[in-house]
């Protein structure tokens, strides 16, 4: 008697041989064909009810969805999926990482799933262009690295975002930030302060940026610019979402973050939100911030707010050869507020610091700490601490223009 795996392989080949790829086929038609062939197969050999249900699901996922990954993609508790070749799949749930007990049947099947994902985003990945960023239909972020770059590949990493965007109230309930700090940031966003969010990998920068953008007045024109569209801004009618494009085999020129920032300046934006800066586009973002586009928001990778300033200097130098002093003055005059996030050893994500740029001192940008997280101990495996108000805001000009300055609080 054939094993379950052999029956599944035979049915999959039968289904593929019966599909007419010259026309559009609905999911219902695929499911009907699967049911028909399972019933026919069960007449030649016993297939239990539970195996029939399992076959129906797995065959449909294999042909129409993301094969074995579909189960993980549909699981709301999964936040990250890491595939290191067909046999090593790791999953993050509730901040904990573990190896999954399932695997792809072959490297080719994993490659088929990868090509299915990138094709839906009009992206191309192959040996000559082995690295690509993409996204799933549910908004999850996808990164792919193929051989010869990936020695044990194909490598597929999926960052899954919550079905419903996390709000500032959610972050308060998680203990990531205090209500006082949220009220402070809300005023800054409304009044058009340029805010830059920094943090390490997995610290929650995109989540925080999305939550922060919820404070933007709904009657403003917002332009978002991302490598792969992830932001979930709700309730804004005048919203333009732009996404980069890689060069592909059809001789299409790439469209970069730099191209999109330059183009956005001609779209009469009230706010420009750049999902993440990694290179020379930092110069274009700073130029926008310094030419009247107040209220711009962006993120970047760094271990501290001070390190982020140094990284921005390096990024600008990737785009143009300018004196370091001139670059620092551009950063200082463009960015009003730095918010630094971190992922602590208990896996919790927190706002660790809120600073304002406070002019130049000895040729360097001076940061003034407004709020800072202070660790006080561990309780029930969780780090506890206080988010302390260190100083009042010094640059209050935009608050005064926006009518939200309060003399007694300094902000």
JOJOZI-V227523 format. One record per residue. RES is the residue in one letter. SS is DSSP state (A for helix, B for strand, O for the rest). PSI is psi in radians with two decimals (NA if undefined). D_CENTER is the distance of its C-alpha to the mean C-alpha in Angstrom with 1 decimal. Layout:
RES|SS|PSI|D_CENTER, RES|SS|PSI|D_CENTER
//
This chain:
X|O|2.39|47.5, X|O|2.56|44.1, X|O|2.93|41.2, X|A|-0.77|38.2, X|A|-0.69|36.1, X|A|-0.74|38.9, X|A|-0.75|39.2, X|A|-0.79|35.5, X|A|-0.74|35.7, X|A|-0.77|38.9, X|A|-0.69|37.5, X|A|-0.72|34.3, X|A|-0.68|36.6, X|A|-0.74|38.9, X|A|-0.81|36.1, X|A|-0.60|34.8, X|A|-0.36|38.4, X|A|-0.21|38.9, X|O|2.32|35.9, X|O|1.71|36.8, X|O|-0.05|33.8, X|O|-0.13|35.6, X|O|2.87|34.6, X|O|2.23|31.7, X|O|2.29|31.9, X|O|2.84|30.6, X|A|-0.65|29.1, X|A|-0.71|32.3, X|A|-0.71|34.4, X|A|-0.77|32.5, X|A|-0.70|33.0, X|A|-0.72|36.7, X|A|-0.72|37.2, X|A|-0.80|35.7, X|A|-0.77|37.9, X|A|-0.77|40.9, X|A|-0.55|40.5, X|A|-0.75|40.0, X|A|-0.76|43.1, X|A|-0.72|45.0, X|A|-0.62|43.9, X|A|-0.31|45.0, X|O|-0.35|48.5, X|O|-0.17|48.9, X|O|2.53|47.7, X|O|2.29|46.6, X|O|2.08|43.0, X|O|2.79|42.3, X|A|-0.80|40.7, X|A|-0.66|37.7, X|A|-0.58|37.3, X|A|-0.79|37.5, X|A|-0.76|34.7, X|A|-0.75|32.5, X|A|-0.78|33.5, X|A|-0.80|32.7, X|A|-0.85|29.2, X|A|-0.64|28.5, X|A|-0.72|30.2, X|A|-0.77|28.2, X|A|-0.66|24.9, X|A|-0.63|26.2, X|A|-0.67|27.3, X|A|-0.39|25.0, X|O|-2.50|21.8, X|O|0.60|19.9, X|O|-2.34|23.0, X|O|-0.34|22.7, X|A|-0.36|18.9, X|A|-0.64|19.3, X|A|-0.72|20.7, X|A|-0.69|17.6, X|A|-0.58|15.2, X|O|-0.15|17.6, X|O|1.95|17.8, X|O|-0.34|16.1, X|O|-0.18|16.7, X|B|2.22|14.7, X|B|-0.39|11.3, X|B|2.43|11.2, X|B|2.16|13.5, X|B|2.03|14.9, X|B|1.98|17.7, X|B|1.36|20.1, X|O|3.04|22.6, X|O|-0.39|24.1, X|O|-0.12|25.6, X|O|1.71|23.1, X|B|2.18|20.3, X|B|2.50|18.7, X|B|2.42|16.9, X|B|2.19|15.5, X|B|2.23|16.9, X|O|0.68|17.3, X|O|-0.02|16.4, X|B|2.42|19.0, X|B|2.34|18.7, X|B|2.79|21.4, X|B|2.29|22.6, X|O|2.61|22.9, X|O|0.16|26.4, X|O|2.84|25.8, X|O|2.84|25.4, X|O|2.63|25.4, X|O|-0.39|29.0, X|O|2.88|28.5, X|A|-0.58|26.4, X|A|-0.66|27.2, X|A|-0.69|25.8, X|A|-0.72|22.5, X|A|-0.68|22.6, X|A|-0.74|23.5, X|A|-0.75|20.4, X|A|-0.80|18.2, X|A|-0.60|20.3, X|A|-0.72|19.9, X|A|-0.89|16.1, X|A|-0.53|16.0, X|A|-0.61|19.1, X|O|-0.29|17.6, X|O|0.20|15.2, X|O|0.67|18.3, X|O|2.84|17.2, X|O|2.36|19.7, X|O|2.29|19.7, X|O|-2.99|23.0, X|O|-0.59|25.1, X|O|-0.38|25.5, X|O|1.37|21.8, X|O|-0.02|20.3, X|B|2.32|16.7, X|B|2.57|14.1, X|B|2.43|10.5, X|B|-2.92|10.3, X|B|2.75|9.2, X|O|2.98|11.4, X|O|-0.48|13.5, X|O|0.09|12.0, X|O|-0.06|8.6, X|O|2.48|7.3, X|B|2.39|5.5, X|B|2.36|8.7, X|B|2.35|10.5, X|B|2.36|14.3, X|B|2.12|17.2, X|O|3.00|20.7, X|O|2.72|24.2, X|O|-0.01|26.0, X|O|-0.81|23.0, X|O|1.97|22.1, X|O|-0.50|25.5, X|O|0.50|24.8, X|O|-2.98|22.4, X|O|2.57|21.0, X|B|2.22|17.8, X|B|2.20|14.9, X|B|2.22|11.7, X|B|2.10|9.7, X|B|1.97|7.0, X|O|2.27|8.3, X|O|2.71|7.6, X|O|2.57|11.0, X|O|-0.67|13.2, X|O|2.21|14.2, X|O|2.43|12.0, X|O|2.29|12.9, X|O|3.02|15.5, X|A|-0.60|17.2, X|A|-0.65|20.0, X|A|-0.78|18.0, X|A|-0.62|16.9, X|A|-0.78|20.6, X|A|-0.51|21.7, X|A|-0.21|19.5, X|O|0.27|21.3, X|O|-0.41|18.3, X|O|2.79|20.2, X|O|2.71|23.7, X|A|-0.65|24.8, X|A|-0.78|26.7, X|A|-0.64|23.7, X|A|-0.78|21.8, X|A|-0.68|24.9, X|A|-0.85|25.1, X|A|-0.62|21.5, X|A|-0.78|22.2, X|A|-0.72|25.3, X|A|-0.74|23.6, X|A|-0.82|21.0, X|A|-0.70|23.9, X|O|0.04|26.1, X|O|0.52|23.8, X|O|2.44|23.0, X|O|2.10|20.5, X|B|2.29|17.9, X|B|2.26|15.8, X|B|2.20|13.4, X|B|2.84|13.6, X|B|2.90|13.1, X|O|3.12|12.9, X|O|2.28|10.4, X|O|0.25|9.4, X|O|-0.15|11.0, X|O|0.47|8.8, X|A|-0.84|8.2, X|A|-0.72|5.5, X|A|-0.79|7.7, X|A|-0.71|10.7, X|A|-0.74|10.1, X|A|-0.76|9.9, X|A|-0.71|13.0, X|A|-0.64|14.7, X|A|-0.29|14.6, X|O|-0.26|16.6, X|O|-0.13|19.5, X|O|2.29|19.9, X|O|2.37|23.2, X|O|-0.20|22.9, X|O|0.13|25.5, X|O|2.78|23.6, X|O|2.07|22.2, X|B|2.37|18.5, X|B|2.11|16.8, X|B|2.43|13.0, X|B|2.12|12.2, X|B|2.73|9.2, X|O|-0.86|9.3, X|O|2.18|7.6, X|O|2.04|7.8, X|O|-0.49|5.2, X|O|2.49|7.5, X|O|1.18|10.3, X|O|2.21|13.2, X|O|2.66|16.4, X|O|0.17|20.1, X|O|2.02|20.1, X|O|-0.72|22.4, X|O|1.18|22.2, X|B|2.24|18.6, X|B|2.16|17.8, X|B|2.11|14.5, X|B|2.52|14.5, X|B|2.47|12.7, X|O|2.88|14.0, X|B|2.34|16.4, X|O|2.75|17.6, X|O|2.55|21.4, X|O|-3.05|22.8, X|O|-0.12|26.2, X|O|0.37|27.4, X|O|0.48|27.9, X|O|2.32|25.1, X|O|2.57|24.2, X|O|2.62|20.6, X|B|2.01|19.0, X|O|2.99|17.1, X|A|-0.70|15.2, X|A|-0.78|18.7, X|A|-0.75|20.3, X|A|-0.65|18.1, X|A|-0.79|18.7, X|A|-0.71|22.3, X|A|-0.65|22.5, X|A|-0.50|20.9, X|O|-0.33|23.7, X|O|0.08|26.1, X|O|0.21|24.6, X|O|1.02|25.9, X|O|2.53|22.7, X|O|-0.62|23.1, X|B|2.45|19.6, X|B|2.16|17.2, X|B|2.02|13.5, X|B|2.06|11.8, X|O|-0.79|8.0, X|O|2.42|9.0, X|O|2.38|12.6, X|O|-0.25|13.8, X|O|-2.40|17.3, X|O|-0.28|20.0, X|A|-0.28|17.9, X|A|-0.64|18.3, X|A|-0.75|21.9, X|A|-0.65|21.2, X|A|-0.78|19.0, X|A|-0.66|21.8, X|A|-0.71|24.3, X|A|-0.75|22.8, X|A|-0.55|22.8, X|O|0.03|26.4, X|O|0.66|27.7, X|O|0.03|27.5, X|O|1.24|23.9, X|O|2.74|23.6, X|O|0.24|20.8, X|O|2.58|18.1, X|B|2.56|14.8, X|B|3.02|12.4, X|B|2.87|10.7, X|B|2.75|11.8, X|B|2.24|12.4, X|O|2.81|15.8, X|O|-0.19|18.1, X|O|2.94|19.7, X|A|-0.69|20.1, X|A|-0.78|23.1, X|A|-0.60|21.3, X|A|-0.66|18.6, X|A|-0.76|21.6, X|A|-0.68|23.0, X|A|-0.68|19.8, X|A|-0.68|19.9, X|A|-0.78|23.5, X|A|-0.72|22.8, X|A|-0.76|20.2, X|A|-0.69|22.7, X|A|-0.36|25.3, X|A|-0.44|23.4, X|A|-0.50|23.9, X|O|2.63|27.5, X|O|1.76|30.3, X|O|2.69|31.0, X|O|2.46|32.9, X|A|-0.64|30.8, X|A|-0.70|32.5, X|A|-0.68|31.5, X|A|-0.80|27.8, X|A|-0.65|28.0, X|A|-0.60|29.7, X|A|-0.78|27.1, X|A|-0.80|24.4, X|A|-0.69|26.7, X|A|-0.38|27.7, X|A|-0.79|24.2, X|O|2.18|22.1, X|O|-0.75|23.7, X|B|2.41|21.5, X|B|2.24|19.3, X|B|2.09|17.4, X|B|2.27|16.7, X|B|2.73|14.8, X|B|2.73|15.7, X|B|1.98|15.7, X|O|3.00|19.4, X|O|-0.30|21.6, X|O|0.19|21.8, X|O|0.03|18.1, X|O|2.61|17.7, X|B|2.29|15.1, X|B|2.70|17.1, X|B|2.12|17.6, X|B|-0.46|20.0, X|B|2.44|21.3, X|B|2.15|21.6, X|B|2.79|23.7, X|B|2.54|25.3, X|B|2.31|26.4, X|B|0.90|30.1, X|B|-2.93|31.7, X|B|2.55|32.9, X|B|2.11|35.1, X|O|0.70|36.9, X|O|0.05|34.7, X|B|2.75|31.4, X|B|2.28|28.9, X|B|2.26|29.9, X|B|2.39|27.3, X|B|2.02|28.7, X|B|2.17|27.2, X|B|-0.74|27.1, X|B|2.54|25.6, X|B|2.41|25.2, X|B|2.28|24.5, X|B|2.06|27.6, X|B|2.39|27.7, X|B|-0.15|30.9, X|B|-2.94|30.9, X|B|2.33|29.8, X|B|2.14|30.8, X|O|0.69|30.3, X|O|0.01|27.8, X|B|2.40|25.6, X|B|2.27|25.6, X|B|2.65|27.2, X|B|-3.07|27.6, X|B|2.49|27.9, X|B|1.73|25.7, X|B|2.45|28.6, X|B|1.91|29.4, X|O|-0.77|30.8, X|O|2.75|31.7, X|O|2.75|31.9, X|O|2.34|30.1, X|O|-0.73|32.4, X|O|1.58|31.0, X|O|0.16|31.8, X|A|-0.79|32.8, X|A|-0.61|29.9, X|A|-0.73|30.4, X|A|-0.73|34.1, X|A|-0.60|33.4, X|O|-0.05|31.2, X|O|0.35|33.9, X|O|0.19|31.9, X|O|2.32|33.5, X|O|2.02|35.5, X|O|-0.66|38.3, X|O|-0.41|38.8, X|O|-0.27|35.2, X|O|0.07|34.6, X|O|NA|31.4
//
